[in-house]
């Protein structure tokens, strides 16, 4: 099972956070961020390749520590 990577903008100074989402949790992540852009004008959430991120992504299970 391959992980996917969700890039979420924080809304200030072009700051983003990356989440490492297990494949079996992708639909949960989609649901959690379904209205994110509407509720946070100027912000976005999109899937990215994850290439070159190293240990930067936050594990999906630990997203509360990052404020999500």
Secondary structure as GFF3:
##gff-version 3
##sequence-region A 1 68
A	DSSP	beta_strand	4	9	.	.	.	ID=ss1
A	DSSP	beta_strand	16	21	.	.	.	ID=ss2
A	DSSP	three_ten_helix	23	25	.	.	.	ID=ss3
A	DSSP	alpha_helix	26	32	.	.	.	ID=ss4
A	DSSP	alpha_helix	36	39	.	.	.	ID=ss5
A	DSSP	beta_strand	45	48	.	.	.	ID=ss6
A	DSSP	beta_strand	58	59	.	.	.	ID=ss7
A	DSSP	three_ten_helix	60	66	.	.	.	ID=ss8
###
